């Protein structure tokens, strides 16, 4: 018996466990279409679960383990080719198509592309905690905009306006 599964000893035989594990590794390494469609994923996991004779939960657990192993083995090569993927994306290739081509999760592919395409402002942090909010609170009180409301409420409004 293998550890790290959610199966009881009565749930499946060692043979069906081995079949399930092999199927998961093959599906992940081959880039099965179910990796790119939630509906297909659910249907395929249910079908294979019945076919092999293991619970859907156990099959999901085995599949997740196989997928994590695959991601760890392939992420460096996908990341090393990020600029190639960015160029393809900028030339009109969809993120889903790029992800399928690399057998990599679309969300992770999107993250790699966004990290290299987007120009994100650098975060400026005040040197001592909440100085920006304190300064804005003082401005609100001095300019007469307090109108009898608590300064905590104005501070909240001031911080909300700086987040926009």
N, C-alpha and C positions, 0 to 999 in steps of 0.2 A: 504494500500500500504506500502511496505517496502522501506526504504531509502537505499542508497548505491548500487543502481543498475543502469545500463546504459539503462534502458527501459523507453520509454515514456508511459504515461497513456493509450494510445490507442494501444500499442504494444501487450500486453497480459492481460489476465484476472488474477485476484487474484488466481483463481484455478490453472491455468497453471503455474503461478509463484511458487505456493506452491509445485506443482508436480516436477518442475525443481529443486527446492531447495532440496526436499526429494531425488530425483534421485542422485543429486550431493553428498549429504552426504552418501548415500548408496554405490555409486561407489567408493568413497574414502575409507570408512571404510572397505569395502569388499576387497580392494586391486585389483580392476578391472585390467585386463591385459592392458587396454589402458594407465595406468599409467607408463607402461614400454616400450611403443612403440609409437613413434611420428606418424607413419602412422595410426595405429589403433586409436590413440587419435583423430586425425582429422576426420576420418571417423565416429567414434562413436559420436562425438560432433555434426556433421552435421545431422546424423540420428536422434538423440534424439531431437535436435532442431526442426526438422520438425514434429516429432511424438508428442511432447508436445505443440508446438506452440509458442516457444520463439525464439528470434534471437540467432545466434551462439555467438555473442558478449556478450549478456546477460548471456547465459549459461556458457560461459568461465569465466565471472566475478563471477558468483555464485559458479562455480567449484573451482576457485582459492581461494575464501573465505573458502569453505569447506576444501580444502586441507591445507591451512595455519592453520586452527583450528586443524585439525588432526595432523599436524606436531608439533604444540605446545603441544598437549596432549601426544604424543608418543615419542618425541625426548629424554626425560630423560631416558626412559627405554632402548631405543636403545643404547644411549651413555653409560649407565651403563653396557651393555653387549659387549662393543667394543672388549675387549680382547678375548672373545669367538668367535666373528666374525673374528678377526685377525687370530686366530688359524685355523678356518675353511678355511679361504682364503689361508693361508699358506699350508694347506693340500689339496688344489686343487679346492675348491668351488669357482665358479665365483662370482664376485661382484653383477652381475645381479640376480643370484640365491639367494644370501644372502639378497639383497634388497627386492626381491619378498617375501621371507619367513617372513621378518619383516614388510612388507608393508611400505617401506621407500624408498625415491628417491635414485636411484643408484648413482647419483653424490655425495649426502651427505654420503652415505655408503662408497664410495670410499675415500672421504675426511677423515672420521673417521679412516679407515684402513691405509691410507698413513701417517696420523699424528702419528700413533703408530708403523709403520714398518720402515719408512724412518729415516735415521740418517741425520738430517739437520745441517749444520755447524752453529755455533752461529755467529751472525752479530757483527763485530767489527767496531765501529764508532770512528773516530778520535775525540779528545777532542775539537778541534776548527775547525769546518766547513770542509774546503776542503784541509787540510794539506797534504794528500796523493797526490793530484793532483799538488799542489804547489811544493812539493818535486820532483815529477817526471818531472815537467816542468824545474826546476833548473838543474836536471841531464841531460836533453836533451840539454839545452843551453850550459852547461859546457862541455859536451862530443863532441860538434861540430856537432851534428845531426840536427841543426836548418836549415842549408842550405838555408838561406834567407827566409824561410816561416815564417808566423806569429806564435808567441808563442801560440796564442789562438788555432790554428790548432793543434799544438803539444800537448797542454793540452787536447784537445778533443780526440786525438789518445791515449794519455796516459790513460785517464779515460776509454776509450773503452777497452784497453788491460787489465785493472784491473777488468773489469766486466766479462771477459771470464772465 
